[in-house]
Amino acid sequence: MWRGPHALSSAVADVWLTSGRCEPTIVLVLRTMLLATLVFFLTRAACAQELSVLHIKVVLVDAEQKPAPVPRHPLLISDNPATATPRLIVTAADGTADVKLRPGNYTVESDRPAVFHGKAYQWTQTLDIVAGRDAVLELTAANAEVGPAGAADATSGAPPESDPYFLLTQWKDSLVTLWTPTAYASGFVIDAKGLIATNQRAIGTATSVEVQFTPAIKVAAKVLAADPERDVALLWIDPAVIASVRPVPLGCKQAAAPPVVNGQKLFAIGVPLGQEKDITPGTVSRVDEHTIASDFRLGRGSTGGPVFTADGGVVGITSIADDAAARDDRGHGDSRVVRIADACTVVASAETKMQQAAPPSGTHLPVEPVRPFPVDVLENAAKRRAGSLNPYQISSTDFDVAFITPVLIYGAQHQPLARPIMDFGNWSEYVADFPAVLLIRVTPKQVEGLWTKVARGAAQTQGVAIPPIKRIKSSFSRLRAFCGDAEVTPIHPFTLEQRLSESETIREGLYVFEPGALGPQCGTVKLALYSEKEPEKGETRLVDPNVLQRITQDFAIP
């Protein structure tokens, strides 16, 4: 049995006294002692550094007996006996937190109570962390200290029965993601008849919008009313889709909207691109007749969501700020909030139109795979494909068509000179996370006009060399893809807008498809390409089977 370096020192002395060959024996044993001592201390250090993960979940039950995660709840974690200042962690939007800890005994306690439905909940729990073994701690009403909510317990400005961070839990299912060919935004259900509110600037001039409730559920919506002056848009979906969703009450029939004053705390809910639904606090800096300015720091796609006071009253809809008026020298600025009274005016118009039209179909639309490709897998695949990372291409009379997989995107992003075909403009952020989808990019060809060519030739006869002056034949309008004879619905029919000059803008297509939607199993794959010049006359092109095979191989990487 190993008893540490001191026991080894005693053994060295015994060998030295009994051996007639002192010097070689001592050298050998000293070396052994040094090696063993080094191993001993390295082993102790490794054990001391071995960490385990404590998974914490804080959840209560709402009035309908449904689980209500407790977001933004601050917890203090201290070791026993205490050797350092307690560590502060805060639960995420889903009420969870993961923390790495060394083996030992710990106390987890609330830094402040969580106020929910008029009661204050706080927790103090002690547990052991074992080396190499994860631990789970669930904080619920059953193991909480529960008392009446006092004024000191609630967030500043909120009545005792409300903790503003529970707004996300309460209205999470009502919050939706909106997709148009050129934009991504948030919206929220306001009526059981299928009405969804958002801001008009976010969706632009779109007449139809894709509405996504969860990673698996997305449906089509009609733009029922859009008011650019008030900056409010109302969408309409099949009411059956939201049968179990609780609409956010706008309070249009109330005598007065919740008051808003400078310095007041507000809370915006939205869905940033590529992230979970979340709540953002802000402070009011200006109140006008139609708008509110607040210092919300909203991620891309969060605009269009509802804005609440601390006690849960809806006061507006987040919108896109006016750049010139709202931004300071550092590029920061206040967010713009459309006041709820203007939204109510547009709601009345939408309700009138609903009586004369049928809602769109509630058929579920294709969605992205839940997980993107692991980056390490893409890296290995790109290395194996070094030198052949160009998009797979075909051509038509008016367009160049590129088929782009996650392997090709990764390769382009990690090469010294990224090709222009990999500049995705207004959808660059969407592509950046390597979604496991097939992208088909349709780019208009550029041609030189007859008289421009003649003039350039005449100049050349006089010794003046002028480079070709080309213009696009026609911007892209739409694409239809067929697997055999069956038309394939894209996940997204995106449009890229590239400005060539002050007077000319080129529009390209960036269509997103499921990985296996177009492949050798189709027999034949054909694309019908439509230009703005001839929007009803499509040009059909068959896709080379070799291209389909290479696409399939890219998505078959282990």
C-alpha positions in Angstrom: 0.0 0.0 0.0 1.3 3.5 -0.9 1.7 5.6 2.2 3.1 8.8 0.6 6.6 10.2 0.0 7.7 10.1 3.7 7.4 6.3 3.8 9.5 6.1 0.7 12.3 8.2 2.4 12.4 5.6 5.3 12.8 2.8 2.7 15.7 4.6 1.1 17.5 4.8 4.5 17.0 1.1 5.1 18.5 0.2 1.7 21.5 2.5 2.2 22.3 0.9 5.6 22.1 -2.7 4.4 23.7 -2.4 1.0 27.4 -2.6 0.3 26.9 -0.9 -3.0 25.8 2.4 -1.6 26.2 4.9 -4.5 24.4 3.0 -7.3 21.6 1.8 -5.0 21.0 5.3 -3.6 20.9 6.9 -7.1 18.4 4.2 -8.3 16.2 4.6 -5.2 16.3 8.4 -5.4 15.2 8.3 -8.9 12.3 6.0 -8.0 11.4 8.2 -5.1 11.3 11.4 -7.2 9.2 9.7 -9.8 6.8 8.2 -7.3 6.5 11.6 -5.5 5.7 13.3 -8.8 3.0 10.8 -9.6 1.6 11.2 -6.1 1.2 14.9 -6.3 0.0 14.9 -9.9 -2.7 12.3 -8.9 -3.8 14.4 -6.0 -4.0 17.5 -8.2 -6.0 15.7 -10.8 -8.5 14.5 -8.2 -8.8 18.0 -6.8 -9.6 19.4 -10.3 -12.1 16.7 -11.2 -15.5 18.5 -11.7 -19.0 17.3 -11.7 -22.1 19.1 -13.2 -25.0 20.1 -11.0 -28.2 20.4 -13.1 -30.7 22.8 -11.4 -34.3 23.2 -12.4 -36.7 25.7 -10.8 -40.4 25.1 -11.6 -43.7 26.0 -10.0 -47.3 25.2 -11.0 -49.7 27.8 -12.4 -53.4 28.2 -11.8 -54.2 25.7 -14.5 -51.9 23.1 -12.9 -49.3 23.4 -15.7 -45.6 23.5 -15.0 -44.3 27.1 -14.9 -40.4 27.3 -15.1 -38.9 30.1 -13.0 -36.7 32.2 -15.3 -34.0 34.7 -14.2 -34.1 33.3 -10.6 -30.8 34.2 -8.8 -29.3 31.4 -6.7 -26.3 31.5 -4.4 -24.0 28.4 -4.2 -21.6 28.0 -1.3 -19.4 25.1 -0.1 -19.5 23.7 3.4 -17.5 24.8 5.3 -17.3 28.0 3.4 -13.9 28.7 1.8 -15.0 31.5 -0.6 -17.7 34.0 -1.3 -20.9 32.3 -2.5 -21.2 31.9 -6.3 -24.2 33.6 -8.0 -25.9 31.9 -10.9 -29.2 32.8 -12.6 -31.6 30.4 -14.2 -32.2 30.6 -18.0 -35.5 31.3 -19.7 -36.5 27.6 -19.2 -35.8 27.8 -15.4 -32.7 25.7 -15.6 -29.0 26.2 -14.8 -25.9 24.0 -15.0 -22.9 24.6 -12.9 -19.6 22.7 -12.6 -18.5 22.0 -9.0 -15.7 20.1 -7.3 -16.6 17.2 -5.0 -17.9 18.3 -1.6 -20.9 19.5 0.3 -22.8 22.6 -0.9 -25.7 24.8 0.0 -27.9 26.2 -2.8 -30.2 29.1 -1.7 -32.3 31.8 -3.3 -30.7 35.3 -3.4 -34.3 36.8 -3.5 -37.8 35.2 -3.5 -39.6 34.3 -6.7 -43.0 36.0 -6.5 -45.8 34.0 -8.3 -49.6 34.4 -8.0 -49.4 36.4 -4.8 -46.9 34.1 -3.0 -43.2 34.4 -2.4 -41.1 31.2 -2.9 -37.5 30.8 -1.8 -35.3 27.8 -1.4 -32.4 26.6 0.8 -31.1 23.1 -0.1 -27.9 21.2 0.9 -26.5 18.4 -1.2 -23.3 16.4 -1.8 -21.4 16.5 -5.1 -19.6 13.3 -5.9 -16.5 13.1 -8.1 -17.3 12.0 -11.7 -21.0 11.9 -11.1 -23.6 14.6 -12.2 -26.2 15.7 -9.8 -29.8 17.0 -10.3 -31.5 19.5 -8.0 -35.2 20.3 -8.6 -36.6 23.3 -6.7 -40.4 23.2 -6.5 -43.2 24.4 -4.3 -42.8 21.1 -2.3 -39.3 22.0 -1.0 -39.7 25.8 -0.9 -40.3 28.2 1.9 -43.6 29.8 0.9 -45.1 33.0 2.3 -47.3 35.9 1.3 -45.7 38.2 -1.2 -44.8 41.5 0.5 -44.0 44.8 -1.3 -40.3 44.3 -0.7 -40.3 40.9 -2.5 -41.6 42.1 -5.8 -39.6 43.7 -8.5 -39.5 47.5 -8.2 -42.7 49.0 -9.5 -44.6 45.6 -9.6 -47.5 44.7 -7.3 -46.9 41.8 -5.0 -48.8 39.3 -7.1 -46.5 39.6 -10.1 -42.8 38.9 -11.0 -42.3 40.2 -14.5 -40.0 37.4 -15.6 -42.9 35.0 -15.3 -44.4 36.8 -18.3 -42.3 34.6 -20.6 -43.6 31.5 -18.9 -47.2 32.8 -19.2 -47.1 33.9 -22.9 -44.4 31.7 -24.4 -46.8 29.5 -26.4 -48.5 32.7 -27.8 -45.2 34.0 -29.2 -44.4 33.0 -32.8 -41.6 33.3 -35.3 -42.4 35.0 -38.6 -40.6 34.3 -41.9 -40.9 36.2 -45.2 -38.7 35.9 -48.3 -36.6 38.8 -47.1 -37.1 39.1 -43.3 -37.4 37.3 -40.0 -39.5 38.7 -37.1 -41.6 37.9 -34.0 -45.3 38.1 -33.5 -47.9 37.0 -31.0 -51.4 35.5 -31.0 -54.1 38.0 -29.9 -57.3 36.3 -30.8 -58.6 32.7 -30.8 -60.0 33.3 -34.3 -56.4 33.1 -35.6 -55.2 36.7 -35.4 -51.5 37.4 -34.9 -50.1 40.9 -34.3 -46.6 42.1 -35.4 -45.1 45.4 -36.7 -45.4 46.3 -40.3 -41.8 47.3 -40.8 -40.6 43.8 -39.9 -42.6 42.0 -42.6 -42.4 44.8 -45.2 -44.7 44.5 -48.2 -45.1 40.7 -47.9 -48.7 39.4 -48.6 -48.1 36.0 -47.1 -46.0 34.9 -44.1 -44.8 31.6 -42.6 -45.7 31.4 -38.9 -43.7 29.0 -36.8 -44.9 28.1 -33.3 -42.4 25.4 -32.4 -39.4 23.8 -34.2 -41.9 21.2 -35.6 -45.0 23.3 -36.3 -45.1 26.0 -39.0 -48.1 27.1 -41.1 -49.0 29.7 -43.7 -50.6 33.0 -42.8 -52.4 35.8 -44.8 -51.5 39.4 -44.2 -55.0 40.6 -43.3 -54.2 44.2 -42.6 -50.9 46.2 -42.8 -50.8 49.9 -41.8 -47.3 51.5 -42.6 -48.3 54.7 -40.8 -49.2 53.1 -37.5 -46.5 50.4 -38.1 -48.9 47.5 -37.3 -49.7 44.3 -39.3 -52.3 41.7 -38.5 -51.9 38.1 -39.8 -54.5 35.4 -40.1 -53.9 31.7 -39.7 -56.2 28.7 -39.4 -57.8 29.0 -35.9 -57.5 25.2 -35.4 -53.7 25.6 -35.2 -54.0 27.7 -32.0 -56.9 25.8 -30.3 -54.7 25.3 -27.2 -52.9 28.6 -27.2 -53.9 31.4 -24.9 -54.1 34.8 -26.8 -52.4 37.8 -25.4 -55.1 40.3 -24.4 -54.5 43.7 -26.0 -57.2 45.4 -23.9 -58.7 47.2 -26.8 -62.1 47.5 -25.2 -60.7 48.8 -21.9 -61.4 52.4 -21.0 -57.6 53.2 -20.7 -54.4 51.5 -21.5 -51.8 50.9 -18.8 -49.9 54.2 -18.0 -46.3 54.6 -19.2 -43.9 57.2 -18.0 -40.2 58.1 -18.3 -38.0 55.9 -16.3 -40.5 53.0 -16.0 -39.4 49.4 -16.5 -40.9 47.5 -19.5 -40.4 44.0 -20.6 -40.3 42.8 -24.3 -40.7 39.2 -25.4 -39.3 38.0 -28.7 -37.6 35.2 -30.6 -34.0 36.2 -31.7 -32.9 34.4 -34.9 -31.4 31.0 -34.0 -32.2 31.4 -30.3 -34.9 30.5 -27.8 -37.9 32.7 -26.9 -36.7 35.2 -24.4 -37.7 38.3 -22.3 -35.7 41.5 -22.4 -36.0 44.3 -19.8 -35.8 48.0 -20.7 -36.3 51.5 -19.3 -38.5 54.1 -20.9 -36.7 57.1 -22.2 -39.4 59.0 -24.0 -43.2 58.7 -24.4 -45.0 60.1 -27.5 -48.6 60.0 -28.6 -48.0 57.0 -30.9 -44.7 55.5 -29.8 -42.5 54.7 -26.7 -38.7 54.8 -26.8 -36.9 52.3 -24.5 -33.3 51.1 -24.2 -34.2 47.5 -25.1 -31.3 45.6 -26.6 -33.2 43.3 -29.0 -31.6 40.6 -31.1 -32.3 40.3 -34.8 -35.8 38.9 -35.2 -37.1 40.0 -31.8 -39.0 43.0 -33.1 -42.8 42.4 -33.5 -43.2 40.9 -30.1 -45.4 42.3 -27.2 -44.2 44.8 -24.6 -45.5 44.5 -21.0 -45.4 46.6 -17.9 -44.1 44.9 -14.8 -47.6 43.9 -13.7 -48.4 42.2 -17.0 -50.3 44.9 -18.9 -49.7 45.1 -22.6 -48.5 48.5 -23.8 -47.2 48.0 -27.3 -45.3 46.1 -30.0 -41.5 46.3 -30.5 -40.5 47.8 -33.9 -37.5 48.8 -35.9 -36.0 52.1 -34.7 -35.4 55.0 -37.0 -31.6 54.9 -37.4 -31.0 58.6 -37.7 -33.0 59.6 -34.7 -32.4 56.7 -32.4 -28.7 55.8 -32.6 -25.8 57.5 -30.8 -22.1 57.8 -31.8 -21.4 54.2 -30.6 -24.1 52.6 -32.7 -26.4 52.1 -29.8 -29.9 53.5 -29.6 -33.3 53.2 -28.2 -35.8 50.7 -29.5 -39.1 51.9 -30.8 -42.4 50.6 -29.4 -45.7 51.1 -31.2 -48.4 52.0 -28.6 -51.2 49.5 -28.2 -53.9 52.1 -29.1 -52.6 52.1 -32.7 -52.6 48.3 -32.8 -56.2 48.3 -31.7 -57.2 50.5 -34.6 -55.7 48.1 -37.1 -57.3 45.1 -35.3 -60.7 46.6 -35.9 -59.9 46.8 -39.6 -58.7 43.2 -39.7 -61.8 41.9 -38.0 -63.9 43.5 -40.7 -61.9 41.8 -43.4 -62.2 38.4 -41.6 -65.9 38.4 -42.2 -65.5 38.4 -46.0 -62.6 35.9 -46.4 -61.7 32.3 -45.6 -58.6 31.6 -43.4 -55.6 30.0 -45.0 -54.9 26.3 -44.8 -53.6 24.9 -41.5 -51.4 22.3 -43.3 -48.0 22.0 -41.6 -45.1 23.3 -43.7 -41.6 21.8 -43.9 -39.2 22.8 -41.2 -35.5 22.7 -40.6 -33.9 19.6 -38.9 -33.7 20.3 -35.2 -29.9 20.2 -35.0 -27.2 21.7 -37.3 -24.3 19.7 -38.4 -21.6 19.3 -35.7 -18.7 21.7 -36.6 -16.1 19.0 -36.1 -17.8 16.7 -38.6 -18.0 19.5 -41.1 -14.3 20.3 -40.5 -13.2 16.7 -41.2 -15.5 16.5 -44.3 -14.1 19.8 -45.7 -10.5 18.6 -45.2 -11.2 15.5 -47.1 -12.7 17.6 -49.9 -9.9 20.2 -50.0 -9.6 21.7 -53.4 -13.1 20.8 -54.5 -15.3 23.0 -52.3 -17.1 25.0 -55.0 -20.9 24.8 -55.1 -22.4 22.3 -57.5 -23.7 24.3 -60.5 -26.0 24.2 -63.5 -27.1 26.9 -65.8 -30.1 28.2 -67.7 -30.6 31.0 -70.3 -31.2 33.7 -67.7 -29.7 32.2 -64.4 -26.8 30.5 -62.8 -28.0 27.9 -60.3 -25.8 26.8 -57.3 -26.5 23.9 -55.0 -24.9 24.5 -51.6 -24.5 22.1 -48.7 -23.2 22.7 -45.1 -19.9 21.1 -46.1 -19.4 23.7 -48.8 -20.5 26.6 -46.6 -18.0 25.6 -43.9 -15.2 25.2 -46.4 -15.9 28.7 -47.9 -15.9 30.4 -44.5 -12.5 28.9 -43.6 -10.7 29.7 -46.8 -8.6 32.9 -47.1 -10.8 34.3 -50.0 -14.5 33.5 -49.6 -16.3 33.3 -53.0 -19.0 35.9 -53.7 -21.5 33.0 -54.1 -21.0 32.4 -50.4 -22.0 36.0 -49.5 -25.6 35.5 -48.3 -26.5 39.1 -47.7 -29.6 39.6 -45.6 -29.6 35.8 -44.8 -26.0 35.5 -43.7 -26.9 35.1 -40.1 -29.3 32.3 -40.9 -26.6 30.4 -42.8 -23.8 31.0 -40.3 -24.9 28.2 -37.9 -24.7 25.6 -40.7 -28.3 24.4 -40.7 -28.6 20.9 -42.1 -30.4 21.9 -45.2 -29.8 22.1 -49.0 -29.6 25.7 -50.3 -30.4 26.4 -54.0 -29.1 29.8 -55.0 -30.4 31.3 -58.3 -28.4 34.3 -59.6 -29.4 36.3 -62.7 -26.9 36.3 -65.5 -25.4 39.6 -66.7 -25.2 40.4 -70.4 -23.8 43.2 -72.5 -26.3 45.1 -74.7 -25.9 45.2 -78.5 -25.2 48.9 -78.8 -22.9 48.9 -75.8 -20.9 46.2 -77.5 -20.8 48.2 -80.8 -19.7 51.3 -79.0 -17.0 49.5 -77.1 -15.8 47.9 -80.4 -15.6 51.4 -82.1 -13.6 52.7 -79.2 -11.2 49.8 -79.5 -10.5 50.7 -83.1 -9.3 54.1 -81.9 -6.9 52.4 -79.4 -9.2 52.9 -76.4 -9.8 49.7 -74.4 -13.1 49.7 -72.4 -14.1 46.7 -70.3 -17.4 45.0 -70.9 -20.4 46.9 -69.5 -23.0 44.3 -68.4 -26.4 44.5 -67.0 -28.6 41.8 -65.6 -31.1 40.2 -68.0 -33.8 40.1 -65.4 -34.1 39.7 -61.6 -35.3 36.4 -60.1 -39.0 35.9 -59.4 -39.6 32.3 -58.1 -38.5 28.7 -58.3 -40.4 25.4 -58.4 -38.6 22.2 -57.7 -39.8 18.7 -58.7 -38.8 15.3 -57.4 -40.0 13.2 -60.3 -43.4 14.6 -61.1 -44.2 15.8 -57.5 -43.5 19.4 -56.6 -41.4 19.8 -53.5 -42.4 22.6 -51.0 -39.3 24.5 -49.8 -38.6 25.1 -46.1 -38.1 28.8 -47.0 -38.3 30.7 -50.3 -35.8 33.3 -49.4 -34.8 36.3 -51.6 -31.4 38.0 -51.5 -31.3 41.7 -52.4 -28.0 43.0 -53.7 -27.5 46.6 -54.6 -25.4 47.0 -57.8 -25.7 50.8 -57.9 -27.9 53.6 -56.6 -30.5 52.9 -59.2 -30.2 49.1 -59.7 -30.9 46.2 -57.3 -30.5 42.6 -58.2 -32.7 40.0 -56.6 -31.6 36.4 -56.3 -33.3 33.3 -55.0 -32.1 31.3 -52.0 -34.4 28.4 -51.6 -34.1 26.1 -48.5 -34.9 22.4 -48.8 -34.8 19.4 -46.5 -31.6 17.3 -47.0 -33.3 14.4 -48.7 -36.0 16.3 -50.6 -34.0 16.3 -53.9 -31.9 13.3 -54.6 -31.3 10.1 -56.7 -34.4 8.5 -55.2 -36.5 11.0 -57.3 -35.4 9.5 -60.6 -35.2 12.9 -62.1 -35.0 16.4 -60.5 -36.1 19.4 -62.4 -36.2 23.1 -61.6 -38.6 25.6 -63.1 -37.0 29.1 -63.0 -39.1 32.3 -63.4 -37.8 35.8 -64.0 -39.5 39.1 -63.1 -39.5 40.0 -66.8 -41.6 36.9 -67.6 -43.2 35.9 -64.3 -45.5 33.3 -65.8 -43.1 31.7 -68.2 -40.8 29.3 -66.5 -37.6 27.8 -68.0 -37.1 24.2 -66.9 -33.8 22.5 -66.3 -32.9 18.9 -65.4 -30.4 18.5 -62.6 -27.4 16.3 -63.5 -27.6 13.0 -61.6 -23.9 13.4 -60.7 -24.8 16.6 -58.9 -27.6 14.9 -57.0 -25.2 12.1 -56.0 -22.6 14.5 -54.6 -25.3 16.3 -52.6 -26.5 13.1 -51.1 -22.9 12.2 -50.2 -22.5 15.5 -48.4 -25.5 14.8 -46.2 -24.4 11.2 -45.6 -21.3 12.2 -43.7 -20.9 10.2 -40.4 
